[in-house]
């Protein structure tokens, strides 16, 4: 964006565009096209006639600290408020249904954000790089089904509770959220699987809570791998049948782990180098243990079944 641009002027005889207070609109005024990045105002209120915002409409607005939308706007398009270094106050977003890719990326002053009940989707990288963003609030009636890749990556979140409407989480959704300490999968959650690398780089994540009545059945490969400060995982309230390859590999401080009765498969290297788990009870339904699943961990294992799992790979608990 042109960070020194103070205003946009349009000839009054132009048939397609017009300027209002230096801001560019379509001729009818229903679509806001461009807010000058260097405009000195700190507060901007979108007038009531506007129903649409253009891609990158406010991108790079240097002095804007507060934005007020009207109740007619339903979509925040790509890059619409990206790279606004001082923008921190957001009003009138209750009716927003769609937040597109990169919509608020790198808004370094953003400290909190509230999503309204109308929200349906959030595109990838939408809040990426907002390192001061410590809190997001979802309306209890939100309709959002999916949270895309890198949506909250490199943010300052400390705790995150998924809305019960969410059924799908993309990979890397919380990548490099170094302040994130707790994740909560709520009762009645529609989430069925924890994807690979969802928490990649969440170096201070300590606890993941699965509330009674959730619908998680699968922890994918590398879902929690390398989280060195993760201490507590209680899967007793889940119906998980599979823990994927490398799922908890390198979680060196994981000491409190409870597996569900429904578990059937533990993948290769799943608990490799989990050196703080002293003992673990393996459920009766367990049918498969992959190679090196418990290697370099020195865990005392208790099998509830009278026999070892039918499909147990050699070297499942050591390299030798």
QUIHULIN-V40419 format. One record per residue. RES is the residue in one letter. SS is DSSP state (a for helix, b for strand, c for the rest). PHI is phi in degrees with one decimal (NA if undefined). NEAR is the number of other C-alpha atoms within 8 Angstrom. Layout:
res->[RES/RES]
ss->[SS/SS]
phi->[PHI/PHI]
near->[NEAR/NEAR]
This chain:
res->[X/X/X/X/X/X/X/X/X/X/X/X/X/X/X/X/X/X/X/X/X/X/X/X/X/X/X/X/X/X/X/X/X/X/X/X/X/X/X/X/X/X/X/X/X/X/X/X/X/X/X/X/X/X/X/X/X/X/X/X/X/X/X/X/X/X/X/X/X/X/X/X/X/X/X/X/X/X/X/X/X/X/X/X/X/X/X/X/X/X/X/X/X/X/X/X/X/X/X/X/X/X/X/X/X/X/X/X/X/X/X/X/X/X/X/X/X/X/X/X/X/X/X/X/X/X/X/X/X/X/X/X/X/X/X/X/X/X/X/X/X/X/X/X/X/X/X/X/X/X/X/X/X/X/X/X/X/X/X/X/X/X/X/X/X/X/X/X/X/X/X/X/X/X/X/X/X/X/X/X/X/X/X/X/X/X/X/X/X/X/X/X/X/X/X/X/X/X/X/X/X/X/X/X/X/X/X/X/X/X/X/X/X/X/X/X/X/X/X/X/X/X/X/X/X/X/X/X/X/X/X/X/X/X/X/X/X/X/X/X/X/X/X/X/X/X/X/X/X/X/X/X/X/X/X/X/X/X/X/X/X/X/X/X/X/X/X/X/X/X/X/X/X/X/X/X/X/X/X/X/X/X/X/X/X/X/X/X/X/X/X/X/X/X/X/X/X/X/X/X/X/X/X/X/X/X/X/X/X/X/X/X/X/X/X/X/X/X/X/X]
ss->[c/c/c/c/c/c/c/c/c/c/c/c/c/c/c/c/b/b/b/b/c/c/b/b/b/b/c/c/c/c/b/b/b/b/c/c/c/c/c/c/c/c/b/b/b/c/c/c/c/c/c/b/b/c/c/c/c/c/c/c/c/c/c/c/c/b/b/b/c/c/c/c/c/c/b/b/c/c/c/c/c/c/c/c/c/c/c/c/b/b/b/c/c/c/c/c/c/b/b/c/c/c/c/c/c/c/c/c/c/c/c/b/b/b/b/c/c/c/c/c/b/b/c/c/c/c/c/c/c/c/c/c/c/c/b/b/b/b/c/c/c/c/c/c/c/b/b/c/c/c/c/c/c/c/c/c/c/c/b/b/b/c/c/c/c/c/c/b/b/c/c/c/c/c/c/c/c/c/c/c/c/b/b/b/b/c/c/c/c/c/c/c/b/b/c/c/c/c/c/c/c/c/c/c/c/c/b/b/b/b/c/c/c/c/c/c/c/b/b/c/c/c/c/c/c/c/c/c/c/c/c/b/b/b/c/c/c/c/c/c/c/b/b/c/c/c/c/c/c/c/c/c/c/c/c/b/b/b/c/c/c/c/c/c/b/b/c/c/c/c/c/c/c/c/c/c/c/c/b/b/b/b/c/c/c/c/c/b/b/c/c/c/c/c/c/c/c/c/c/b/b/b/b/c/c/c/c/c/c/c/b/b/c/c/c/c/c/c/c/c]
phi->[NA/-88.0/-69.9/-100.3/-73.5/-92.2/-159.6/-117.6/-108.3/-133.3/-57.9/-64.3/-91.3/-65.1/-84.2/-115.0/-129.7/-149.3/-117.9/-125.9/54.4/84.5/-102.2/-88.5/-130.5/-66.9/-58.2/-78.4/82.0/-85.6/-128.8/-85.2/-95.9/-156.7/-98.8/-57.8/-63.1/-96.8/-56.9/-80.2/-62.5/-94.9/-124.5/-137.6/-113.8/-74.2/-70.2/-69.1/-79.7/-73.1/-117.4/-140.0/-114.2/-79.5/-51.7/63.8/-54.5/-113.2/-54.8/75.8/-61.8/-75.7/-108.7/-72.0/-112.9/-140.9/-124.8/-123.9/-93.6/-87.4/-89.2/-98.3/-79.4/-114.3/-131.4/-104.5/-74.8/-53.5/58.2/-57.3/-119.5/-70.2/56.8/-98.9/-67.2/-116.8/-75.1/-135.9/-117.9/-126.1/-124.8/84.7/-96.8/-64.3/-97.1/-69.5/-99.7/-131.4/-115.4/-84.8/-55.3/61.5/-57.8/-123.4/-61.6/59.0/-97.0/-69.3/-93.9/-61.8/-109.3/-153.1/-151.3/-114.3/-97.5/-81.7/-67.4/-81.3/-60.9/-113.4/-149.5/-127.7/-77.7/-61.2/62.7/-57.3/-119.5/-58.5/80.3/-86.5/-69.5/-92.5/-75.0/-103.2/-146.9/-125.3/-123.0/-104.3/-58.8/-62.8/-104.0/-59.1/-106.2/-60.5/-104.8/-137.8/-113.1/-76.3/-60.7/61.3/-54.9/-112.8/-61.6/57.9/-99.7/-97.9/-59.0/-109.0/-138.0/-140.1/-116.1/-70.0/-63.0/-69.1/-75.3/-68.8/-114.7/-141.5/-122.5/-84.0/-63.8/62.2/-60.7/-115.8/-52.7/61.7/-85.1/-69.2/-93.5/-70.8/-114.1/-143.8/-119.9/-124.7/-98.0/-77.3/-58.6/69.7/-60.6/-92.1/-66.6/-104.9/-146.9/-98.9/-75.0/-61.4/61.6/-57.6/-116.7/-56.8/82.4/-81.0/-66.6/-114.5/-65.4/-108.6/-145.0/-123.4/-108.1/-108.4/-72.5/-57.9/96.5/-74.7/-118.4/-68.9/-123.9/-147.7/-108.1/-77.1/-55.5/65.2/-57.8/-124.5/-64.5/77.0/-85.9/-72.5/-104.8/-69.1/-114.6/-128.0/-139.8/-113.4/-98.6/-60.1/-88.0/-110.0/-114.8/-63.8/-107.4/-140.0/-112.7/-74.0/-57.0/63.3/-55.1/-122.5/-57.0/79.4/-80.1/-68.5/-104.1/-68.1/-121.7/-113.4/-131.4/-124.7/-96.3/-82.0/-65.1/-81.1/-64.0/-116.0/-141.0/-121.2/-79.6/-59.6/58.1/-55.9/-122.6/-59.8/65.4/-87.3/-79.6/-98.1/-82.2/-83.6/-147.7/-152.0/-97.6/-101.5/-68.1/-66.8/-78.7/-61.6/-116.1/-140.6/-129.9/-79.6/-58.1/62.7/-56.4/-120.0/-68.1/55.4/-128.7/54.4/-99.0/-81.4/-105.9/-118.4/-92.3/-72.9/-75.8/-69.7/-121.7/-64.8/-52.7/-62.0/-109.4/-114.6/-81.6/-62.3/59.0/-67.0/-120.5/-170.7/-85.1/-119.1]
near->[5/8/10/7/10/10/11/10/8/8/6/5/4/8/5/6/10/14/11/7/5/11/13/14/15/12/9/6/10/11/12/15/12/11/14/15/16/13/13/8/7/8/9/9/8/9/7/8/6/14/10/10/14/11/9/12/13/14/14/13/16/12/14/14/10/12/13/11/11/11/9/8/12/10/11/11/14/11/16/16/15/15/12/16/12/12/14/10/8/9/8/9/11/9/13/13/10/12/14/15/12/15/16/13/15/13/17/14/11/13/9/9/10/9/12/12/12/11/13/10/12/14/13/12/15/16/15/15/12/16/10/10/15/11/12/11/8/10/9/6/6/14/10/12/10/11/15/13/12/15/15/15/15/13/17/14/12/10/10/11/8/9/11/10/10/15/11/11/14/12/11/13/15/15/15/12/16/12/11/14/10/12/11/12/12/14/10/9/15/12/12/10/10/12/12/12/13/15/13/14/10/14/11/12/13/10/11/11/10/13/10/9/10/15/11/13/11/12/15/14/12/13/16/14/13/10/16/11/12/13/10/11/11/12/11/9/11/13/12/13/10/13/15/15/13/15/17/15/15/12/17/12/12/16/9/9/11/10/11/12/9/10/15/10/12/14/16/13/15/17/15/15/12/16/13/9/14/9/8/11/10/10/13/8/9/12/10/13/15/14/13/14/15/16/15/11/12/9/10/7/8/8/11/8/8/5/5/7/9/6/7/12/9/5/10/15/10/9/8/3]
